[in-house]
Structures are given as C-alpha cells and as structure tokens.
C-alpha cells in the first residue's frame, strides 16, 4: 500500500513539473489532476493507518 502512495506522490511531482511547463487550460488540467492525486494519496494513507490499527488489535 505504501508503494501505491509513493507512486501517487511521484505522479504529483511529475504533474507539477509538467504544469510549470504548460499554459492556460493544459496547466489548469494538470493542477486538477495533481489535486485529485493528492486527495487519493491522503485517502490511502488514512486506509493504511486504519488497517495498521486493526491489525494491531
């Protein structure tokens, strides 16, 4: 699961870099994609924490 989170964070970095190279609509779309990936990574981190807590019980 952490591998998936790290992959998503890597994608965020790549999209940020691409956004810096783009203009107007393409840049906004890249930023939206980056935000969606950040949200997905956050949800996965919460799931990991929950699963680890459940396993600890």
C-alpha positions as CSV (number, residue, x, y, z in Angstrom):
1,X,0.0,0.0,0.0
2,X,2.8,2.4,0.8
3,X,4.3,1.7,-2.7
4,X,1.0,2.9,-4.2
5,X,1.1,6.1,-2.1
6,X,4.6,6.8,-3.1
7,X,3.8,6.2,-6.8
8,X,0.9,8.7,-6.4
9,X,3.2,11.2,-4.8
10,X,5.7,10.8,-7.6
11,X,2.9,11.4,-10.1
12,X,2.0,14.6,-8.3
13,X,5.6,15.8,-8.6
14,X,5.7,14.9,-12.3
15,X,2.4,16.7,-12.9
16,X,3.6,19.7,-11.0
17,X,6.7,19.8,-13.2
18,X,4.5,19.5,-16.3
19,X,2.2,22.2,-15.1
20,X,5.2,24.6,-14.8
21,X,5.9,24.0,-18.5
22,X,2.3,24.4,-19.7
23,X,0.0,27.3,-20.2
24,X,-3.7,28.1,-19.7
25,X,-6.1,25.1,-20.0
26,X,-3.4,22.4,-20.0
27,X,-1.8,23.9,-16.9
28,X,-5.2,24.0,-15.1
29,X,-6.0,20.5,-16.1
30,X,-2.6,19.3,-14.8
31,X,-3.2,21.1,-11.5
32,X,-6.6,19.5,-11.2
33,X,-5.1,16.1,-11.8
34,X,-2.4,16.8,-9.2
35,X,-5.1,17.8,-6.6
36,X,-7.0,14.6,-7.3
37,X,-3.9,12.5,-6.8
38,X,-3.1,14.3,-3.6
39,X,-6.6,13.5,-2.3
40,X,-6.3,9.9,-3.4
41,X,-2.9,9.6,-1.6
42,X,-4.4,11.1,1.5
43,X,-7.3,8.6,1.5
44,X,-4.8,5.8,1.0
45,X,-2.7,7.0,3.9
46,X,-5.9,7.0,6.1
47,X,-6.7,3.5,5.0
48,X,-3.2,2.3,5.8
49,X,-3.4,3.9,9.3
50,X,-6.8,2.2,9.8
51,X,-5.6,-1.2,8.6
52,X,-2.5,-1.0,10.8
53,X,-4.6,-0.1,13.8
54,X,-7.0,-3.0,13.1
55,X,-4.0,-5.4,12.7
56,X,-2.5,-4.2,15.9
57,X,-5.7,-5.2,17.8
